[in-house]
Amino acid sequence: MGTNTSRPDASTAQSSSSSSTTARPLPPGMVLGPDGKPCKICTSFRNWKPPVGTTGNTTTTTTRGSKSNKGSSASAAHAIASSTAAAAALAASASTTPSQDDSWRAAHCPPDVESLGRATWTFLHTTAAYYPDAPTPTQRAHMLQLLHSLPQLYPCSHCAEDLGTRIQRRPPDVRSRASLAAWLCATHNEVNAELGKPTFDCARVDERWRDGPKDGSCD
Ligand SMILES: Cc1cc2nc3c(=O)[nH]c(=O)nc-3n(C[C@H](O)[C@H](O)[C@H](O)COP(=O)(O)OP(=O)(O)OC[C@H]3O[C@@H](n4cnc5c(N)ncnc54)[C@H](O)[C@@H]3O)c2cc1C
């Protein structure tokens, strides 16, 4: 599968659109898009913008949109919000804890590969959780269209490519709610494994995505 890391054979990135034409260091975890340029939606924010002082932080490509650098934060604030209040809020957020920073980013910034992934899995698992037990042929066709469209349309190009390969290897089972949820859970687990994340217990898929835990903690 494509990974969440930079191309293993590439330690530098060339950017023809940048003012600089020299080879530049590619930060670890940065993912290049099909055009060979750093791909923001394919990269985790922490790899797109490593902490100040790490390798690759000095390039034009990797300093855009910084919030860990207070000077860049102030510039970003002026770029995205002309009001003094907005600029002050942004500057304040740059000095908050990482979790507060994440919540600020979730509310104000374009998604990175992780937040897009979480939102997409939420949509897909929830849609599967409410899919009919006995879908009509039309409902099955719509679900197949949705799933087969993802490899064509998903903005993270290497994620999309991987999903296309998985769908070819193990086609979606849209015969029932249970079979679709199981297929999706297995597919998500394949991605989890590739990313070194724990495997999810598919017996708990309804609890996670439809019913909530028996102790009522989500009611
Ligand atoms: C189609 C697709 C392909 C992707 N490919 C890549 C990739 O190549 N590289 C990359 O870096 N990122 C990829 N991602 C993003 C990645 O899968 C995660 O979404 C992202 O890393 C955030 O992970 P997370 O730990 O927050 O939880 P997520 O993996 O986003 O999961 C969200 C929640 O779903 C539940 N969950 C976890 N596993 C399962 C399961 N098997 N069944 C049901 N529920 C489950 C858990 O409660 C979890 O908190 C992809 C996302 C999608 C939708």
The ligand as an SDF file (V2000), in Angstrom:
LIG
                    3D

 53 58  0  0  0  0  0  0  0  0999 V2000
   -9.9840    4.5800    2.5090 C   0  0  0  0  0  0  0  0  0  0  0  0
   -8.9210    5.1510    3.4230 C   0  0  0  0  0  0  0  0  0  0  0  0
   -7.5860    4.8800    3.1860 C   0  0  0  0  0  0  0  0  0  0  0  0
   -6.5860    5.4560    3.9900 C   0  0  0  0  0  0  0  0  0  0  0  0
   -5.2770    5.2160    3.7030 N   0  0  0  0  0  0  0  0  0  0  0  0
   -4.3180    5.8310    4.4360 C   0  0  0  0  0  0  0  0  0  0  0  0
   -2.9350    5.7050    4.1060 C   0  0  0  0  0  0  0  0  0  0  0  0
   -2.5900    5.0290    3.1230 O   0  0  0  0  0  0  0  0  0  0  0  0
   -2.0170    6.3660    4.8650 N   0  0  0  0  0  0  0  0  0  0  0  0
   -2.3980    7.1380    5.9450 C   0  0  0  0  0  0  0  0  0  0  0  0
   -1.5440    7.7210    6.6070 O   0  0  0  0  0  0  0  0  0  0  0  0
   -3.7000    7.2590    6.2940 N   0  0  0  0  0  0  0  0  0  0  0  0
   -4.6500    6.6500    5.5670 C   0  0  0  0  0  0  0  0  0  0  0  0
   -5.9630    6.8010    5.9130 N   0  0  0  0  0  0  0  0  0  0  0  0
   -6.3130    7.4940    7.1780 C   0  0  0  0  0  0  0  0  0  0  0  0
   -6.2220    6.5000    8.3620 C   0  0  0  0  0  0  0  0  0  0  0  0
   -6.9130    5.2880    8.0700 O   0  0  0  0  0  0  0  0  0  0  0  0
   -6.8280    7.0780    9.6550 C   0  0  0  0  0  0  0  0  0  0  0  0
   -8.1300    7.5450    9.3970 O   0  0  0  0  0  0  0  0  0  0  0  0
   -6.0150    8.1980   10.2720 C   0  0  0  0  0  0  0  0  0  0  0  0
   -4.6690    7.7780   10.4580 O   0  0  0  0  0  0  0  0  0  0  0  0
   -6.5930    8.5900   11.6460 C   0  0  0  0  0  0  0  0  0  0  0  0
   -6.5490    7.4260   12.4720 O   0  0  0  0  0  0  0  0  0  0  0  0
   -7.2210    7.2800   13.8860 P   0  0  0  0  0  0  0  0  0  0  0  0
   -6.2660    6.5080   14.7220 O   0  0  0  0  0  0  0  0  0  0  0  0
   -7.7140    8.5880   14.3910 O   0  0  0  0  0  0  0  0  0  0  0  0
   -8.5200    6.3570   13.6830 O   0  0  0  0  0  0  0  0  0  0  0  0
   -9.2170    5.8790   12.3570 P   0  0  0  0  0  0  0  0  0  0  0  0
   -8.4440    4.7790   11.7310 O   0  0  0  0  0  0  0  0  0  0  0  0
   -9.5610    7.0570   11.5030 O   0  0  0  0  0  0  0  0  0  0  0  0
  -10.5640    5.2430   12.9290 O   0  0  0  0  0  0  0  0  0  0  0  0
  -11.5970    6.0490   13.4870 C   0  0  0  0  0  0  0  0  0  0  0  0
  -12.3130    5.2320   14.5390 C   0  0  0  0  0  0  0  0  0  0  0  0
  -12.8540    4.0780   13.9090 O   0  0  0  0  0  0  0  0  0  0  0  0
  -12.8620    2.9790   14.8210 C   0  0  0  0  0  0  0  0  0  0  0  0
  -12.2190    1.8930   14.1130 N   0  0  0  0  0  0  0  0  0  0  0  0
  -10.8980    1.6190   13.9460 C   0  0  0  0  0  0  0  0  0  0  0  0
  -10.7430    0.5400   13.1990 N   0  0  0  0  0  0  0  0  0  0  0  0
  -11.9740    0.1050   12.8680 C   0  0  0  0  0  0  0  0  0  0  0  0
  -12.4530   -1.0000   12.0990 C   0  0  0  0  0  0  0  0  0  0  0  0
  -11.6140   -1.8720   11.5310 N   0  0  0  0  0  0  0  0  0  0  0  0
  -13.7890   -1.1520   11.9720 N   0  0  0  0  0  0  0  0  0  0  0  0
  -14.6440   -0.2870   12.5570 C   0  0  0  0  0  0  0  0  0  0  0  0
  -14.2590    0.7640   13.2920 N   0  0  0  0  0  0  0  0  0  0  0  0
  -12.9270    0.9550   13.4420 C   0  0  0  0  0  0  0  0  0  0  0  0
  -12.1170    3.4050   16.0660 C   0  0  0  0  0  0  0  0  0  0  0  0
  -13.0750    3.6730   17.0780 O   0  0  0  0  0  0  0  0  0  0  0  0
  -11.4080    4.6750   15.6300 C   0  0  0  0  0  0  0  0  0  0  0  0
  -11.2720    5.5890   16.6780 O   0  0  0  0  0  0  0  0  0  0  0  0
   -6.9700    6.2590    5.1000 C   0  0  0  0  0  0  0  0  0  0  0  0
   -8.3150    6.5200    5.3380 C   0  0  0  0  0  0  0  0  0  0  0  0
   -9.2910    5.9860    4.5010 C   0  0  0  0  0  0  0  0  0  0  0  0
  -10.7620    6.2920    4.7590 C   0  0  0  0  0  0  0  0  0  0  0  0
  1  2  1  0
  2  3  1  0
  2 52  2  0
  3  4  2  0
  4  5  1  0
  4 50  1  0
  5  6  2  0
  6  7  1  0
  6 13  1  0
  7  8  2  0
  7  9  1  0
  9 10  1  0
 10 11  2  0
 10 12  1  0
 12 13  2  0
 13 14  1  0
 14 15  1  0
 14 50  1  0
 15 16  1  0
 16 17  1  0
 16 18  1  0
 18 19  1  0
 18 20  1  0
 20 21  1  0
 20 22  1  0
 22 23  1  0
 23 24  1  0
 24 25  2  0
 24 26  1  0
 24 27  1  0
 27 28  1  0
 28 29  2  0
 28 30  1  0
 28 31  1  0
 31 32  1  0
 32 33  1  0
 33 34  1  0
 33 48  1  0
 34 35  1  0
 35 36  1  0
 35 46  1  0
 36 37  1  0
 36 45  1  0
 37 38  2  0
 38 39  1  0
 39 40  1  0
 39 45  2  0
 40 41  1  0
 40 42  2  0
 42 43  1  0
 43 44  2  0
 44 45  1  0
 46 47  1  0
 46 48  1  0
 48 49  1  0
 50 51  2  0
 51 52  1  0
 52 53  1  0
M  END
$$$$
